[in-house]
Amino acid sequence: MLKDKEPGSFVVRDSHSFRGAYGLALKVATPPPSVLQLNKKGGDLASELVRHFLIECTPKGVRLKGCPNEPYFGSLTALVCQHSITALALPCKLLIPHRDPLEEISESSPQTAANSAAELLKQGAACNVWYLGSVDTESLTGHQAVQKALSLALAQQPPPLSTVVHFKVSSQGITLTDNQRKLFFRKHYPVSTVIFCALDPQGRKWVADGVGSRAFGFVARKQGSTSDNECHLFAEHDPEQPASAIVNFVSKVMIGSPKKM
C-alpha cells in the first residue's frame, strides 16, 4: 500500500504482535544507514523504504516505543498531528493526506481502508484548553483577526474570565464544552462556519496559574450572518497537547479537507 507513495505517507493499525498497541508503517526517502551498510553490494532497497514503529499505550498516554526523547500524547490523533509538524524521533514528518486515500483503494479491501490515515483522522480529536472568550471581528479574518482579538482580550481590565473547556474537532465542526459550566454549557460551530485557525502571529502567551500558555484562535461566521465573523480565543492547557498540534489538525484536516457535497 505504501511502496508507491511519497515519503511521509503512513498507515496506523492495531498491532498484531503487541496487544493494545498500534503499529505505524511509514514510507521514508532513504533506508537507515545500517541497512545501507549491509547492502553495499547492491540490491533492491525498495522494500526497505517502508519502516515500522510501535506506538505503545500507557497510563500517561501514547508514544513511540523505544524513543525516550518522545513525549507522551493524550491521544493517537495528537501524536499523528504533532509528528506532521515535526519528525521528532521519526525519520521524517508524517504527511497528512489532502485527499481521502479511501477513494484510491479498491472496495475489495475494506480492512485496509479502515486502517488508512484518513480514517484515523475522521475519528476526530479532543483535548482540554483554556477558553479566553470571543471577539467580534466584523468582516476581518485570517491572522489579522486572531491578532486583533487577542490584543483586545489582553488589554481588558480586569482580564476576561477564563475557564478550561473540552475542545473537540470532528467532521461535524468544533464543539466546546465547559465542564464546570462557569461561562456556558456547550457551544457548537458547524464545519461550514469555521473559516480560519492559527496561532497568535506575535507568539503571545496567556498567563494562567502563573504559567504562560501559547494562545491561538479560530474564526467563524456569526450565526445568522454571511459577512460578520467572530474570533474565538484559546490557550493550550496541557503541554502534551500543544496549541500547534490543535491548530494543525483544525487547519489541515477540518478546514483543509475537501467538503463532499
C-alpha beads as a LAMMPS data file, in Angstrom:
LAMMPS data file: protein, C-alpha beads

261 atoms
260 bonds

1 atom types
1 bond types

-500.0 500.0 xlo xhi
-500.0 500.0 ylo yhi
-500.0 500.0 zlo zhi

Masses

1 110.0

Atoms # bond

1 1 1 0.000 0.000 0.000
2 1 1 2.855 2.422 0.818
3 1 1 5.591 1.294 -1.581
4 1 1 4.378 3.582 -4.376
5 1 1 3.540 6.525 -2.101
6 1 1 5.663 9.593 -1.408
7 1 1 7.894 9.823 1.700
8 1 1 5.881 10.696 4.792
9 1 1 2.871 8.595 3.771
10 1 1 1.804 6.354 6.620
11 1 1 -0.708 3.855 7.958
12 1 1 -1.648 3.198 11.590
13 1 1 -3.269 -0.094 12.540
14 1 1 -3.738 -2.319 15.574
15 1 1 -0.555 -4.235 16.365
16 1 1 -0.852 -7.988 15.847
17 1 1 2.214 -8.728 17.984
18 1 1 1.605 -6.394 20.925
19 1 1 -1.932 -6.384 22.264
20 1 1 -3.292 -2.915 22.991
21 1 1 -0.572 -1.189 20.955
22 1 1 -0.553 0.263 17.442
23 1 1 1.743 -0.298 14.508
24 1 1 2.919 2.657 12.426
25 1 1 4.138 1.952 8.884
26 1 1 5.960 4.929 7.355
27 1 1 7.356 5.479 3.850
28 1 1 10.809 7.119 4.004
29 1 1 13.047 8.664 1.344
30 1 1 16.165 6.604 2.125
31 1 1 16.775 3.451 4.175
32 1 1 18.545 3.823 7.548
33 1 1 22.390 3.811 7.478
34 1 1 22.516 0.320 8.999
35 1 1 20.576 -1.100 6.050
36 1 1 22.757 0.742 3.524
37 1 1 25.873 -0.623 5.241
38 1 1 24.620 -4.195 4.926
39 1 1 23.626 -3.648 1.323
40 1 1 26.915 -2.315 -0.062
41 1 1 26.982 -4.946 -2.790
42 1 1 23.794 -3.576 -4.237
43 1 1 20.299 -4.923 -4.351
44 1 1 16.689 -3.875 -4.264
45 1 1 16.184 -1.397 -1.434
46 1 1 12.570 -0.607 -2.307
47 1 1 11.247 -2.924 0.389
48 1 1 13.426 -1.139 2.962
49 1 1 11.737 2.214 2.347
50 1 1 8.718 1.274 4.464
51 1 1 9.784 1.405 8.118
52 1 1 7.753 0.075 11.026
53 1 1 7.329 1.547 14.506
54 1 1 5.358 0.550 17.584
55 1 1 3.087 3.016 19.386
56 1 1 2.603 1.922 22.985
57 1 1 -0.385 2.838 25.146
58 1 1 0.393 3.653 28.784
59 1 1 -1.446 5.304 31.698
60 1 1 0.426 8.511 30.776
61 1 1 -0.736 8.418 27.164
62 1 1 0.589 7.085 23.855
63 1 1 4.110 7.394 22.455
64 1 1 6.637 5.740 20.155
65 1 1 8.155 2.742 21.939
66 1 1 11.908 2.755 22.445
67 1 1 12.229 6.513 21.900
68 1 1 12.979 8.132 25.294
69 1 1 13.092 11.611 23.749
70 1 1 9.493 11.296 22.567
71 1 1 6.782 12.911 24.745
72 1 1 3.562 11.201 25.776
73 1 1 0.463 12.284 23.864
74 1 1 -3.081 12.344 25.172
75 1 1 -4.441 10.603 22.089
76 1 1 -3.328 8.803 18.953
77 1 1 -4.595 11.708 16.863
78 1 1 -2.485 14.185 18.850
79 1 1 0.597 12.029 18.220
80 1 1 -0.124 11.974 14.483
81 1 1 -0.738 15.724 14.327
82 1 1 2.434 16.630 16.211
83 1 1 4.546 14.344 14.018
84 1 1 3.084 16.024 10.945
85 1 1 4.630 19.266 12.257
86 1 1 7.992 17.914 13.414
87 1 1 9.527 14.477 12.900
88 1 1 10.877 14.169 16.469
89 1 1 12.237 10.589 16.628
90 1 1 10.795 9.514 13.267
91 1 1 12.940 9.565 10.087
92 1 1 10.623 12.174 8.543
93 1 1 7.418 14.094 9.219
94 1 1 4.090 12.357 8.724
95 1 1 2.280 13.518 5.620
96 1 1 -1.408 14.131 6.312
97 1 1 -3.259 13.362 3.067
98 1 1 -5.064 16.184 1.281
99 1 1 -7.474 13.704 -0.268
100 1 1 -9.072 10.642 1.216
101 1 1 -6.978 7.527 0.450
102 1 1 -10.233 5.573 0.614
103 1 1 -11.011 6.944 -2.842
104 1 1 -7.851 5.292 -4.179
105 1 1 -8.385 1.918 -2.543
106 1 1 -10.483 -0.797 -4.088
107 1 1 -13.742 -1.606 -2.359
108 1 1 -12.472 -5.176 -2.166
109 1 1 -10.102 -4.250 0.669
110 1 1 -12.300 -2.678 3.376
111 1 1 -9.902 -3.634 6.175
112 1 1 -7.045 -1.727 4.549
113 1 1 -9.327 1.240 4.026
114 1 1 -10.466 1.215 7.637
115 1 1 -6.863 1.465 8.791
116 1 1 -5.888 4.318 6.498
117 1 1 -4.568 7.597 7.841
118 1 1 -7.665 9.437 6.663
119 1 1 -9.897 7.047 8.578
120 1 1 -7.867 7.688 11.728
121 1 1 -8.298 11.437 11.346
122 1 1 -12.022 11.066 10.712
123 1 1 -12.347 9.894 14.310
124 1 1 -11.698 13.483 15.335
125 1 1 -9.623 14.823 18.193
126 1 1 -10.371 16.245 21.611
127 1 1 -8.417 17.853 24.429
128 1 1 -8.738 20.428 27.193
129 1 1 -7.778 24.057 26.527
130 1 1 -8.183 27.423 28.204
131 1 1 -11.138 29.342 26.763
132 1 1 -10.367 33.062 26.751
133 1 1 -13.532 34.400 25.159
134 1 1 -14.891 35.530 21.808
135 1 1 -14.356 38.832 19.995
136 1 1 -16.446 40.334 17.192
137 1 1 -14.085 40.955 14.259
138 1 1 -16.752 42.142 11.775
139 1 1 -15.522 41.123 8.291
140 1 1 -11.910 40.621 9.404
141 1 1 -10.478 37.099 9.155
142 1 1 -7.087 35.379 8.871
143 1 1 -4.077 36.099 11.071
144 1 1 -5.176 39.721 11.467
145 1 1 -8.404 38.638 13.144
146 1 1 -6.572 36.394 15.637
147 1 1 -4.012 39.107 16.375
148 1 1 -6.623 41.841 16.867
149 1 1 -8.890 39.667 19.018
150 1 1 -6.064 38.630 21.347
151 1 1 -4.821 42.231 21.634
152 1 1 -8.293 43.310 22.756
153 1 1 -8.541 40.417 25.218
154 1 1 -5.114 41.117 26.749
155 1 1 -5.945 44.817 27.103
156 1 1 -9.138 44.199 29.078
157 1 1 -9.136 45.316 32.707
158 1 1 -9.937 43.268 34.627
159 1 1 -8.814 40.397 32.365
160 1 1 -11.611 38.281 30.877
161 1 1 -12.676 35.290 32.931
162 1 1 -11.083 32.148 31.513
163 1 1 -12.097 28.553 32.041
164 1 1 -10.955 25.102 30.952
165 1 1 -13.145 23.657 28.202
166 1 1 -13.237 20.384 26.309
167 1 1 -12.280 21.234 22.705
168 1 1 -13.492 18.617 20.219
169 1 1 -12.833 18.690 16.479
170 1 1 -14.749 16.330 14.213
171 1 1 -16.168 16.121 10.723
172 1 1 -19.189 17.990 12.106
173 1 1 -17.220 21.015 13.305
174 1 1 -15.866 22.273 16.632
175 1 1 -17.684 21.645 19.907
176 1 1 -16.752 23.365 23.166
177 1 1 -17.976 22.001 26.496
178 1 1 -17.459 23.950 29.704
179 1 1 -17.316 21.025 32.114
180 1 1 -17.649 23.271 35.168
181 1 1 -20.328 25.406 33.488
182 1 1 -18.563 28.587 34.606
183 1 1 -19.314 30.514 31.404
184 1 1 -21.604 28.253 29.363
185 1 1 -22.545 24.606 28.946
186 1 1 -21.833 23.760 25.316
187 1 1 -21.184 25.642 22.084
188 1 1 -21.010 24.140 18.613
189 1 1 -19.559 25.686 15.461
190 1 1 -20.528 23.741 12.300
191 1 1 -17.686 22.933 9.927
192 1 1 -19.254 25.170 7.263
193 1 1 -18.870 28.244 9.512
194 1 1 -15.242 27.763 10.618
195 1 1 -13.066 29.607 8.110
196 1 1 -9.643 30.044 9.732
197 1 1 -7.495 28.810 12.623
198 1 1 -4.000 29.886 13.674
199 1 1 -1.583 30.570 16.495
200 1 1 -1.208 34.192 17.555
201 1 1 1.111 35.720 14.889
202 1 1 3.034 37.542 17.640
203 1 1 3.565 34.369 19.658
204 1 1 1.980 35.857 22.775
205 1 1 1.050 33.746 25.763
206 1 1 -1.866 33.722 28.151
207 1 1 -0.792 33.513 31.783
208 1 1 -2.934 31.189 33.901
209 1 1 -1.963 29.876 37.336
210 1 1 1.431 31.537 36.891
211 1 1 2.203 29.621 33.698
212 1 1 2.375 31.154 30.216
213 1 1 0.439 29.167 27.608
214 1 1 0.606 29.753 23.867
215 1 1 -2.544 31.389 22.510
216 1 1 -4.483 30.527 19.368
217 1 1 -7.885 31.159 17.885
218 1 1 -10.318 30.188 15.190
219 1 1 -12.520 32.497 13.156
220 1 1 -16.124 31.523 12.454
221 1 1 -19.099 33.186 10.821
222 1 1 -21.525 34.686 13.307
223 1 1 -24.792 32.806 13.492
224 1 1 -27.292 34.194 11.013
225 1 1 -24.706 36.343 9.206
226 1 1 -22.997 35.922 5.845
227 1 1 -20.271 38.534 6.363
228 1 1 -19.632 39.148 10.086
229 1 1 -17.125 36.988 11.941
230 1 1 -16.138 36.166 15.495
231 1 1 -12.712 35.077 16.682
232 1 1 -12.782 32.528 19.497
233 1 1 -9.642 32.583 21.632
234 1 1 -7.885 29.783 23.496
235 1 1 -4.573 28.845 25.095
236 1 1 -3.004 25.425 25.490
237 1 1 -3.749 23.772 28.821
238 1 1 -1.726 20.569 28.574
239 1 1 1.910 20.673 27.330
240 1 1 1.332 17.267 25.740
241 1 1 -1.497 18.782 23.672
242 1 1 0.366 21.778 22.185
243 1 1 -1.512 24.599 20.506
244 1 1 0.451 23.980 17.303
245 1 1 -0.934 20.433 17.036
246 1 1 -4.503 21.628 17.639
247 1 1 -4.200 24.376 15.016
248 1 1 -2.609 21.956 12.570
249 1 1 -5.448 19.480 12.991
250 1 1 -8.179 22.109 12.541
251 1 1 -6.457 23.784 9.577
252 1 1 -5.307 20.724 7.638
253 1 1 -7.928 18.153 8.488
254 1 1 -11.162 20.038 9.097
255 1 1 -10.845 23.282 7.127
256 1 1 -8.411 21.898 4.541
257 1 1 -10.318 18.726 3.684
258 1 1 -12.452 18.808 0.543
259 1 1 -16.108 19.022 1.527
260 1 1 -18.163 16.264 -0.027
261 1 1 -21.456 17.534 -1.358

Bonds

1 1 1 2
2 1 2 3
3 1 3 4
4 1 4 5
5 1 5 6
6 1 6 7
7 1 7 8
8 1 8 9
9 1 9 10
10 1 10 11
11 1 11 12
12 1 12 13
13 1 13 14
14 1 14 15
15 1 15 16
16 1 16 17
17 1 17 18
18 1 18 19
19 1 19 20
20 1 20 21
21 1 21 22
22 1 22 23
23 1 23 24
24 1 24 25
25 1 25 26
26 1 26 27
27 1 27 28
28 1 28 29
29 1 29 30
30 1 30 31
31 1 31 32
32 1 32 33
33 1 33 34
34 1 34 35
35 1 35 36
36 1 36 37
37 1 37 38
38 1 38 39
39 1 39 40
40 1 40 41
41 1 41 42
42 1 42 43
43 1 43 44
44 1 44 45
45 1 45 46
46 1 46 47
47 1 47 48
48 1 48 49
49 1 49 50
50 1 50 51
51 1 51 52
52 1 52 53
53 1 53 54
54 1 54 55
55 1 55 56
56 1 56 57
57 1 57 58
58 1 58 59
59 1 59 60
60 1 60 61
61 1 61 62
62 1 62 63
63 1 63 64
64 1 64 65
65 1 65 66
66 1 66 67
67 1 67 68
68 1 68 69
69 1 69 70
70 1 70 71
71 1 71 72
72 1 72 73
73 1 73 74
74 1 74 75
75 1 75 76
76 1 76 77
77 1 77 78
78 1 78 79
79 1 79 80
80 1 80 81
81 1 81 82
82 1 82 83
83 1 83 84
84 1 84 85
85 1 85 86
86 1 86 87
87 1 87 88
88 1 88 89
89 1 89 90
90 1 90 91
91 1 91 92
92 1 92 93
93 1 93 94
94 1 94 95
95 1 95 96
96 1 96 97
97 1 97 98
98 1 98 99
99 1 99 100
100 1 100 101
101 1 101 102
102 1 102 103
103 1 103 104
104 1 104 105
105 1 105 106
106 1 106 107
107 1 107 108
108 1 108 109
109 1 109 110
110 1 110 111
111 1 111 112
112 1 112 113
113 1 113 114
114 1 114 115
115 1 115 116
116 1 116 117
117 1 117 118
118 1 118 119
119 1 119 120
120 1 120 121
121 1 121 122
122 1 122 123
123 1 123 124
124 1 124 125
125 1 125 126
126 1 126 127
127 1 127 128
128 1 128 129
129 1 129 130
130 1 130 131
131 1 131 132
132 1 132 133
133 1 133 134
134 1 134 135
135 1 135 136
136 1 136 137
137 1 137 138
138 1 138 139
139 1 139 140
140 1 140 141
141 1 141 142
142 1 142 143
143 1 143 144
144 1 144 145
145 1 145 146
146 1 146 147
147 1 147 148
148 1 148 149
149 1 149 150
150 1 150 151
151 1 151 152
152 1 152 153
153 1 153 154
154 1 154 155
155 1 155 156
156 1 156 157
157 1 157 158
158 1 158 159
159 1 159 160
160 1 160 161
161 1 161 162
162 1 162 163
163 1 163 164
164 1 164 165
165 1 165 166
166 1 166 167
167 1 167 168
168 1 168 169
169 1 169 170
170 1 170 171
171 1 171 172
172 1 172 173
173 1 173 174
174 1 174 175
175 1 175 176
176 1 176 177
177 1 177 178
178 1 178 179
179 1 179 180
180 1 180 181
181 1 181 182
182 1 182 183
183 1 183 184
184 1 184 185
185 1 185 186
186 1 186 187
187 1 187 188
188 1 188 189
189 1 189 190
190 1 190 191
191 1 191 192
192 1 192 193
193 1 193 194
194 1 194 195
195 1 195 196
196 1 196 197
197 1 197 198
198 1 198 199
199 1 199 200
200 1 200 201
201 1 201 202
202 1 202 203
203 1 203 204
204 1 204 205
205 1 205 206
206 1 206 207
207 1 207 208
208 1 208 209
209 1 209 210
210 1 210 211
211 1 211 212
212 1 212 213
213 1 213 214
214 1 214 215
215 1 215 216
216 1 216 217
217 1 217 218
218 1 218 219
219 1 219 220
220 1 220 221
221 1 221 222
222 1 222 223
223 1 223 224
224 1 224 225
225 1 225 226
226 1 226 227
227 1 227 228
228 1 228 229
229 1 229 230
230 1 230 231
231 1 231 232
232 1 232 233
233 1 233 234
234 1 234 235
235 1 235 236
236 1 236 237
237 1 237 238
238 1 238 239
239 1 239 240
240 1 240 241
241 1 241 242
242 1 242 243
243 1 243 244
244 1 244 245
245 1 245 246
246 1 246 247
247 1 247 248
248 1 248 249
249 1 249 250
250 1 250 251
251 1 251 252
252 1 252 253
253 1 253 254
254 1 254 255
255 1 255 256
256 1 256 257
257 1 257 258
258 1 258 259
259 1 259 260
260 1 260 261
